[in-house]
Structure formats: structure tokens, C-alpha cells
């Protein structure tokens, strides 16, 4: 009974404080997760007042990690994963090595820790939080873009590397069987084979078995049973993968979603599990906050600043430089670099194991938690700075502009583009769900598509559609789309805040250009009309009119 009341009181305090502080953070124009972290600090054991059960909170937050990774797998196909292996595999491994060297060198040379402790500390700083990254990508609608897929693929490689690191860590403490070179090699090979076996089972057997099971549940017609089956699949397969193959529960849940992605139930499974994913993700941030001891900021301020420098500056510069060296554009380099400028769940797992093996000193945990909280809180601000930094660099660096042009051959239309597509044409900005439907409805009308996703532009060109990679708010992109001779500018993106500047620039090149945009609210629609947009359609109103025409026909 006592344990049950502890759980209830911990949950009540966690959700209640997270709600209040999350709202206050939003009103202060800060990310809501800053409020969630502060809620954890307030109910943690290092601050006065009510003290929640840290162990229970961490266990519940682990469920959130599994459900979140399951949801990502539902929207991340095997093709997406394979398509980014050329950058994610070498990039993640080299970046982790660089960050480990920076963090380990700091601990070994400055603080005087032994080599094993320094290595564990460096590894803890090298791996980013999947939860934080996914929340950031989803909130900015970047998850399904080329840059978003690269960032997620990069973290999948990091998770796989951490599985191997967790297996090998006992060797650093002298408790493993791998004290000789031969047995160490056997341990590494065994771990890699286990991971390969898990992936093979999930992609071959799981792809057939899991959809079949959900189909049987769906035949009952019970929504609650389908929701239960979805959650059971995510949690059960994640735990089973950890028990049988030694991989992390997060990775197991990701591959469970990945195999279900190919079935007809992927969208419904994602929808049914969304409320639970959101609720448990909040618990993850609260659990992180509960680990934080504010005294470390007073007792070891220089050590905290040095730890943050590795996370926010060292990792960021290393990842960005690697992406540029692999000949990807500046926008990709900035997105990946910012995505990795934080640490999270795997860092705590590593430190926990390191402490149980007596590898790291007690202050290591405080430094890592302090680095995690500050970097997680700052990460949304880093994401908001991507586009301003990109424009600043391109405006002031001829080398950067040359690099961007070199890295983006898709930013120019091919020389053999038919002239019939470049006079009186429609310039369509955005080729997501709405843009795809528009292009289909417009049939054979001459058109040039502008999109920020490299994969989308490549597929459009392969199908014979004229398409340009770039930002429609930039003059060179509009020039490449031959906006000067266009008849219409159709904007099919969800975020319309940049439309007035885009339209102003386009009409400097073509004063007669007409523009049509879809707005989501009445206020947004009026704002767009005031900005000079010729035709503004409200999404719900347009859908209602279309349905009314169907009924009246």
C-alpha cells in the first residue's frame, strides 16, 4: 500500500508541477520541456519539500522512451534508414570518437581521473538523447525531411555503438572475462552477431508476424484492444529484444515500429499510441530533473562549464565539420550539429553502470546530469537559430556560398528542362501531402516544384517533374524556378509565416504574379490577404465546401 501511494503521489506531483511550470515556460516564450525539467528538480531529493520516488520515475520514463522510439519506427521506413547510411555510419562513429576524446581528455588531464573513468565520462558526453531530438524534429516538422532522416539515422548508429560499449564496460573494471585480447575480440564479435541476429529476426519474421497479430485484434472491432495490442507490441518487443539479444529497449521498440511501418495499420497504431507517448515523454524530462543536485553549480562551476563546452560547442563543431567534409549542404550540417548538442538517456545508463563497477567518481553523475539539463533546455533555442545562422554565414562568406552551391547541384534546374515548363507555369512551394495532391489535381499543367527535401526533389526529377532544391524565400531559388515568367505561386506548406517576405521577393521579379495559400485560422487568412496574397483558402472551410459539393451532386 505504501508503494502504491508513493507511485500515485509521485505521478500527481510530477504531472501537476509539469503542467504548471510548462505553461509558465510557454508564457515566458521558453520551451515547455524547461518547465518539465524544473518540475523534476523541485520534487527531487536535492531540494526541500515533497520528494518523489526517483527510481519509480526513471522506470516510468523508460516506458516513454520505448513508446516514443516505437512511434519513430512507425514513420521511418527501412529505405529511409539505408538511404542515410553513407553519412550516418561514418559520421556518428567519428563524432563519438571525437567527443569521447574531448570529454575523456578533460577528465584525465585536468581533473586527474584515471583512464577508465575518463573514458566512461567521455562516452557519456558523446551520445545524444533520442527523446530530445525527436521532440525537436517533430515540433518543427523536420522529422520526415532529408535532414531529419539523417539526424535520426545518426542517433540509431549511436545507439548501436552504445550497446557494444555497455557490453565492454565491465572489462574496464576488470570484472569481465575479456582480460585477454582473444576473449575481448570474442566478446565484440558475439555482441555484433547478437545485434545482427536481432535486426534479421525483426526485419524478416517480425514484418510478417506483427501485422498479422494486429489484424486479428482489429477483427474484434474493439478500439481499446487495438490500443492495448499496439502498446504491448512496443513494450513487449523492446523488453524481449533486450533480454534475448542484449540490445537497448529503445532500439528494440524502434525496430518494432519499423517492421509495423510496412503494414496497413501503421497510421492507426501511431494515432492510438500518441497520447501515451506524450504523457510518458513528459515523465522522462521530469525524471532527468529529479537527478539534478543544484549544489554542483556552486561547488564545481568550472567543471560544469567545461562539460557544457564539450556538449554544446565541441560536439556541435565536430558533427558540423564532418557533415561538410562528407559533401552535404550547410543546412544539413547545422541541423545535425544542433541535433547532437545535448545528452540524455544513454548517458545516464552509462554513468549508472560505471558507478556500479566503481569506474567513475561520484561527481561524474552530477556533472553529466547538469550538462544534460542545461543542454536539453537550450536545445530548442539552438534549433531556432539554424536558419538565422545559415543566412548570416551565406551573406558574409563567399566560400560558404560556393560550398552551398557545390553541395546542392539540385538547386539548379537541368539544362534540358523543357521550355514549355518555364513560361506561364505554376511554381509550387512544398511537396508534402498537400503539395502532392495539388500536383496530381493540376494534371499536365506546366509546373516547377520548390522543396527543401533533397530526396523529394530527386524523386520528382526522376519522374520527369521540374523541381528545385532550396528555400523559396531566397532569390536564387525563385530565379531557378523561373518565377519571372510564372503565372501562379502556390504555397503548400504548413508554416506560412514566411509567405509575405517570399511573395514580396517574387513580385519584385514578376509584378503580375498571382499567389494562393492555405491558411489554418481566420486571423491567419486575414493576415495573408493584407500581405497581398490573391487567394487565401481556409483548410477546414475548403474541406467543408468540397464535401458539400459531393453531397449536392
C-alpha positions in Angstrom: 0.0 0.0 0.0 2.8 2.3 0.9 4.5 1.7 -2.5 1.2 2.3 -4.3 0.7 5.6 -2.5 4.3 6.6 -3.3 3.7 5.9 -7.0 0.4 7.9 -7.0 1.9 10.8 -5.2 5.0 10.9 -7.4 2.8 10.8 -10.5 0.4 13.5 -9.2 3.3 15.8 -8.2 5.2 15.2 -11.5 2.2 15.8 -13.8 0.8 18.7 -11.8 4.1 20.6 -11.5 5.0 19.8 -15.1 1.7 21.3 -16.3 2.1 24.5 -14.2 5.7 25.1 -15.0 5.3 24.0 -18.6 2.6 26.7 -19.0 4.8 29.3 -17.3 7.7 28.4 -19.6 5.4 28.8 -22.7 4.2 32.2 -21.4 7.9 33.2 -21.0 8.5 32.1 -24.6 10.6 29.2 -23.5 10.2 25.5 -24.5 7.7 23.7 -22.3 10.3 21.0 -21.6 12.2 23.6 -19.5 9.2 23.6 -17.2 9.2 19.8 -17.1 12.9 19.7 -16.1 12.3 22.3 -13.3 9.4 20.2 -12.1 11.7 17.3 -11.6 14.2 19.5 -9.8 11.5 20.7 -7.3 10.3 17.2 -6.4 13.8 15.6 -6.5 15.7 14.6 -3.4 18.1 17.5 -3.6 15.6 20.3 -2.9 13.3 20.9 0.1 9.7 20.0 0.2 7.9 16.9 -1.3 10.4 14.3 -2.6 9.2 11.9 -5.3 10.5 8.4 -5.8 13.3 8.8 -8.3 13.6 5.1 -9.0 9.9 4.9 -9.9 10.0 8.0 -12.1 13.0 6.6 -14.0 11.3 3.3 -14.6 8.1 5.0 -15.9 10.2 7.4 -18.1 11.8 4.3 -19.7 8.3 3.3 -20.9 8.1 6.7 -22.5 11.4 6.2 -24.3 10.1 2.9 -25.7 6.8 4.3 -26.9 8.5 7.3 -28.5 11.0 5.2 -30.3 8.1 2.9 -31.4 6.4 5.9 -32.9 9.5 7.0 -34.8 9.8 3.5 -36.2 6.2 3.7 -37.5 7.2 6.7 -39.6 10.8 5.7 -40.5 11.0 3.0 -43.3 13.8 0.6 -43.8 14.6 2.5 -47.0 15.0 5.7 -45.0 17.5 4.0 -42.7 19.5 2.5 -45.6 19.5 5.7 -47.6 21.4 7.7 -44.9 23.9 5.0 -44.0 26.6 6.8 -46.1 26.6 9.8 -43.8 25.1 8.4 -40.5 27.5 5.4 -40.1 30.9 7.2 -40.6 29.7 10.5 -39.2 28.3 9.0 -36.0 31.3 6.9 -35.3 33.9 9.6 -35.9 31.8 12.2 -34.0 31.5 9.9 -31.0 35.3 9.2 -31.0 36.0 13.0 -31.2 33.5 13.8 -28.3 34.9 10.9 -26.2 38.4 12.2 -26.7 37.4 15.7 -25.7 35.4 14.7 -22.6 37.9 12.0 -21.6 40.9 14.3 -22.1 39.2 16.9 -19.9 38.7 14.4 -17.1 42.1 12.7 -17.4 44.4 15.7 -17.8 42.5 18.5 -15.9 40.7 16.6 -13.2 43.2 13.8 -12.7 40.7 10.9 -13.1 42.0 7.5 -14.1 41.8 6.4 -17.7 38.8 4.1 -17.3 36.8 6.9 -15.5 37.8 9.4 -18.2 36.7 7.1 -21.0 33.3 6.4 -19.5 32.8 10.1 -18.9 33.8 11.0 -22.5 31.4 8.3 -23.8 28.5 9.7 -21.7 29.0 13.1 -23.3 29.3 11.7 -26.9 25.8 10.3 -27.2 22.7 12.5 -27.7 19.2 11.9 -26.4 16.8 10.3 -28.8 13.8 11.7 -26.9 15.0 15.3 -27.1 15.9 15.0 -30.8 12.6 13.5 -31.8 10.6 16.1 -29.9 12.6 18.9 -31.5 12.2 17.4 -35.1 8.5 16.7 -34.7 7.7 20.2 -33.3 9.4 21.8 -36.3 8.0 19.3 -38.9 11.6 18.2 -39.8 11.3 14.5 -38.9 10.3 13.4 -42.4 12.7 15.7 -44.3 16.1 14.6 -45.6 17.9 16.4 -42.8 15.6 14.8 -40.2 16.2 11.3 -41.5 19.9 11.9 -41.4 19.8 13.1 -37.8 17.6 10.1 -36.7 19.8 7.6 -38.6 22.8 9.2 -36.9 21.3 8.5 -33.5 20.4 5.0 -34.4 24.1 4.3 -35.2 25.0 5.9 -31.8 22.5 3.6 -30.0 24.0 0.6 -31.7 27.5 1.7 -30.7 26.3 2.2 -27.1 25.0 -1.4 -27.0 28.6 -2.5 -27.7 30.0 0.0 -25.2 27.7 -1.3 -22.4 28.8 -4.9 -23.0 32.5 -3.9 -23.0 32.4 -1.6 -19.9 32.9 -4.4 -17.3 36.2 -5.1 -19.0 37.4 -1.7 -17.9 36.5 -2.5 -14.3 38.3 -5.8 -14.5 35.1 -7.8 -14.0 34.7 -9.3 -17.4 36.1 -12.3 -18.9 37.8 -10.3 -21.6 41.0 -9.6 -19.9 43.0 -11.0 -22.8 43.0 -9.8 -26.4 41.4 -13.0 -27.7 38.5 -13.0 -25.3 37.9 -9.3 -25.9 37.7 -10.0 -29.7 35.2 -12.8 -29.0 33.1 -10.5 -26.8 33.0 -7.9 -29.6 32.1 -10.4 -32.3 29.5 -12.0 -30.1 27.8 -8.7 -29.4 27.8 -7.7 -33.1 26.4 -11.1 -34.1 23.6 -10.7 -31.5 22.7 -7.3 -32.8 22.7 -8.6 -36.4 20.5 -11.5 -35.4 18.0 -9.2 -33.7 17.8 -7.0 -36.8 17.4 -10.0 -39.1 14.6 -11.5 -36.9 12.8 -8.2 -36.8 13.0 -7.5 -40.5 12.2 -11.0 -41.7 10.0 -12.7 -39.1 8.6 -9.6 -37.4 7.5 -8.0 -40.6 5.1 -10.9 -41.1 4.1 -11.8 -37.6 3.4 -8.4 -36.0 1.0 -7.1 -38.7 -0.8 -10.5 -38.7 -1.3 -10.2 -34.9 -2.7 -6.7 -35.2 -5.0 -7.8 -38.0 -6.5 -10.5 -35.7 -7.0 -7.9 -32.9 -8.5 -5.4 -35.4 -11.1 -8.0 -36.5 -12.7 -7.8 -33.0 -13.7 -4.2 -33.7 -12.5 -3.2 -30.2 -10.6 0.1 -30.1 -9.3 -0.5 -26.6 -7.9 -3.9 -27.6 -6.2 -2.5 -30.6 -4.6 0.2 -28.4 -3.6 -2.4 -25.9 -2.1 -4.6 -28.7 -0.1 -1.6 -30.0 1.4 -0.7 -26.6 2.0 -4.4 -25.9 3.9 -4.8 -29.2 6.0 -1.8 -28.5 6.9 -2.6 -24.9 7.0 -6.4 -25.2 9.3 -6.5 -28.3 11.5 -3.8 -26.7 11.9 -5.8 -23.5 12.3 -9.1 -25.4 15.0 -7.6 -27.6 16.9 -6.5 -24.5 16.6 -9.9 -22.8 17.3 -12.1 -25.8 19.7 -10.1 -27.9 21.2 -7.6 -25.4 20.2 -4.5 -27.4 18.7 -1.5 -25.7 14.9 -1.3 -25.1 14.8 1.9 -27.1 16.4 0.2 -30.1 14.0 -2.8 -29.8 11.0 -0.5 -29.8 12.3 1.4 -32.8 12.6 -1.8 -34.9 9.2 -2.9 -33.7 7.7 0.3 -35.2 9.9 -0.1 -38.2 8.5 -3.5 -39.2 5.0 -2.4 -38.5 5.5 0.6 -40.8 5.1 -1.7 -43.8 1.6 -2.8 -42.7 -1.8 -1.2 -43.2 -2.1 -0.4 -39.5 0.9 1.9 -39.2 -1.1 5.2 -39.2 -3.7 3.9 -36.8 -1.1 2.4 -34.4 0.7 5.8 -34.4 -2.5 7.6 -33.7 -3.6 5.3 -30.9 -0.3 5.4 -29.1 0.2 9.2 -29.4 -1.4 10.3 -26.0 0.6 7.7 -24.1 3.8 8.7 -25.9 3.3 12.3 -24.9 2.5 11.6 -21.3 5.4 9.3 -20.7 7.8 11.6 -22.6 6.9 14.3 -20.0 7.9 11.8 -17.3 11.3 11.4 -18.9 12.1 15.0 -18.6 10.8 15.1 -15.0 12.9 12.1 -14.1 16.0 13.8 -15.5 15.3 16.9 -13.4 15.0 14.7 -10.3 18.6 13.6 -10.7 19.9 17.1 -10.6 21.7 18.4 -7.5 21.9 22.2 -7.7 24.9 22.3 -5.4 27.1 21.2 -8.2 26.7 24.7 -9.8 28.2 26.3 -6.7 30.8 23.7 -5.8 32.1 23.0 -9.3 31.1 25.8 -11.6 34.2 25.5 -13.8 33.8 21.8 -14.2 30.1 22.3 -15.2 31.1 24.9 -17.8 33.8 22.7 -19.2 31.3 19.8 -19.5 28.8 22.1 -21.3 31.6 23.3 -23.6 32.2 19.8 -24.8 28.4 19.1 -25.3 27.4 22.4 -26.8 30.5 23.5 -28.7 32.8 20.6 -29.1 30.2 18.0 -30.3 28.5 20.7 -32.4 31.6 21.7 -34.3 32.8 18.2 -34.8 29.5 17.0 -36.2 29.0 20.0 -38.4 32.6 19.7 -39.8 32.1 16.0 -40.5 28.9 16.6 -42.4 30.5 19.3 -44.6 33.5 17.0 -45.2 31.1 14.4 -46.5 29.9 17.0 -49.0 26.5 17.7 -47.6 25.0 21.3 -47.6 25.3 23.8 -44.8 21.7 23.4 -43.8 22.3 19.6 -43.2 25.5 20.3 -41.3 23.7 22.8 -39.0 20.7 20.5 -38.4 22.8 17.5 -37.5 25.2 19.6 -35.3 22.3 21.2 -33.4 20.6 17.8 -33.0 23.6 16.4 -31.2 24.2 19.4 -28.9 22.6 17.6 -25.9 22.9 14.4 -23.9 20.3 12.2 -22.3 19.1 8.7 -21.5 22.1 6.6 -22.7 24.4 9.0 -20.8 22.6 8.1 -17.5 22.7 4.4 -18.3 26.5 4.6 -18.9 27.1 6.5 -15.7 24.9 4.2 -13.7 26.8 1.1 -14.9 30.1 3.0 -14.4 29.2 3.7 -10.8 28.2 0.1 -10.1 31.6 -1.0 -11.4 33.4 1.6 -9.3 34.8 3.1 -12.5 33.7 6.7 -12.1 33.9 9.1 -9.1 30.6 10.3 -7.5 30.9 13.8 -9.0 30.7 12.4 -12.5 27.0 11.8 -12.2 26.3 15.4 -11.0 28.3 16.8 -13.9 26.6 14.7 -16.5 23.1 15.5 -15.1 24.0 19.2 -15.0 25.2 19.0 -18.6 22.0 17.1 -19.6 19.6 19.6 -18.1 21.3 22.7 -19.4 21.8 21.2 -22.9 18.3 19.9 -23.1 16.9 23.3 -22.1 19.0 25.1 -24.6 18.5 22.7 -27.5 15.2 24.2 -28.8 17.0 27.6 -28.9 19.8 26.0 -30.9 17.2 24.7 -33.4 15.6 28.1 -33.7 19.0 29.6 -34.6 19.7 27.2 -37.6 18.1 29.4 -40.3 19.5 32.8 -39.0 23.0 31.3 -38.7 22.7 29.8 -42.2 21.7 33.1 -43.7 24.3 35.0 -41.7 27.1 32.7 -42.9 25.9 32.7 -46.5 25.6 36.5 -46.6 29.1 37.1 -45.3 31.1 34.2 -46.7 31.8 33.7 -50.4 33.4 30.4 -49.5 30.2 29.3 -47.8 28.1 30.3 -50.8 30.4 28.4 -53.1 30.2 25.4 -50.8 26.4 25.5 -50.7 26.3 25.7 -54.5 28.8 22.8 -54.8 26.8 20.7 -52.3 23.4 21.4 -53.9 23.5 20.5 -57.6 19.8 20.1 -57.3 19.5 23.8 -56.6 19.6 24.4 -60.4 17.2 23.2 -63.0 18.8 20.8 -65.5 19.7 22.4 -68.9 17.4 20.0 -70.7 14.3 21.2 -68.8 11.5 21.8 -71.5 10.9 25.5 -72.2 7.2 24.8 -72.1 7.5 24.3 -68.3 9.2 27.6 -67.8 6.6 30.1 -69.2 3.2 30.7 -67.7 3.9 27.9 -65.3 2.8 27.3 -61.7 5.5 27.5 -59.1 4.5 25.1 -56.3 6.3 25.6 -52.9 6.3 22.4 -50.8 5.7 18.8 -51.9 4.2 17.3 -48.8 0.7 15.8 -48.5 -1.0 19.0 -49.8 1.6 19.7 -52.5 1.4 16.1 -53.8 -2.4 16.3 -54.0 -2.2 19.7 -55.8 0.3 18.4 -58.4 -2.0 15.4 -59.0 -5.1 17.6 -59.4 -3.4 20.0 -61.7 -2.5 17.2 -64.1 -0.4 18.2 -67.0 -0.2 22.0 -66.2 3.4 23.3 -66.6 4.9 23.4 -63.1 8.1 23.8 -61.2 8.2 22.4 -57.6 10.4 24.0 -54.9 11.1 21.8 -51.9 13.8 21.7 -49.1 14.0 17.9 -49.0 16.7 16.5 -51.3 15.0 13.1 -51.5 11.8 14.7 -52.7 13.5 16.7 -55.4 15.5 13.7 -56.6 12.3 11.6 -56.9 10.4 14.4 -58.7 13.2 14.8 -61.2 13.4 11.0 -61.7 9.7 11.1 -62.6 10.2 13.9 -65.1 8.9 16.8 -63.0 10.9 20.0 -63.0 12.0 20.6 -59.4 14.4 22.8 -57.5 16.0 22.2 -54.1 16.1 25.2 -51.8 14.3 27.8 -49.8 11.5 29.6 -51.7 12.2 32.8 -49.7 15.7 33.1 -51.3 16.1 35.0 -54.6 18.3 32.4 -56.3 15.8 29.6 -55.7 13.0 31.7 -57.2 15.2 32.6 -60.1 15.9 28.9 -60.8 12.2 28.3 -60.8 11.8 31.0 -63.4 9.4 33.0 -61.3 9.7 35.9 -63.6 7.6 34.1 -66.2 5.3 32.2 -63.8 1.6 32.7 -63.7 0.9 31.4 -60.1 2.8 30.9 -56.9 1.1 28.1 -54.9 2.3 27.8 -51.3 1.6 24.3 -49.9 3.5 24.4 -46.5 2.0 24.3 -43.0 4.1 27.2 -41.7 3.0 30.3 -43.6 4.9 32.9 -41.6 7.5 33.4 -44.3 4.9 33.9 -47.1 4.8 37.7 -47.1 8.6 38.0 -47.5 8.6 35.3 -50.1 5.8 37.0 -52.1 7.4 40.4 -51.8 10.6 39.0 -53.3 8.8 37.1 -56.0 6.8 40.1 -57.1 10.0 42.1 -57.5 10.8 39.6 -60.2 7.3 39.3 -61.5 4.8 42.1 -60.6 1.9 40.3 -62.3 2.4 37.1 -60.3 -0.7 35.7 -58.6 -0.4 33.8 -55.3 -2.6 31.3 -53.5 -2.1 29.9 -49.9 -4.0 27.7 -47.5 -4.5 29.2 -44.0 -5.4 27.4 -40.8 -7.3 30.1 -38.9 -9.4 33.2 -39.7 -6.8 35.5 -38.3 -4.1 33.9 -40.4 -6.2 34.2 -43.5 -6.8 37.9 -43.0 -3.1 38.5 -42.3 -2.2 36.8 -45.6 -4.7 38.8 -47.5 -3.3 42.0 -46.0 0.2 40.8 -47.2 -1.1 40.7 -50.8 -2.0 37.1 -51.3 -4.6 36.9 -54.0 -6.4 33.7 -53.0 -6.5 32.5 -49.3 -8.3 29.3 -48.6 -9.0 28.2 -45.0 -8.3 24.5 -44.7 -11.4 23.4 -42.8 -13.7 25.7 -44.8 -12.3 24.5 -48.1 -12.8 20.9 -47.0 -16.4 21.6 -45.9 -17.2 23.2 -49.3 -15.8 20.2 -51.1 -17.9 17.8 -49.1 -21.0 19.9 -49.6 -20.4 19.8 -53.4 -20.1 16.0 -53.2 -23.4 15.7 -51.3 -25.2 18.2 -53.6 -24.1 16.4 -56.8 
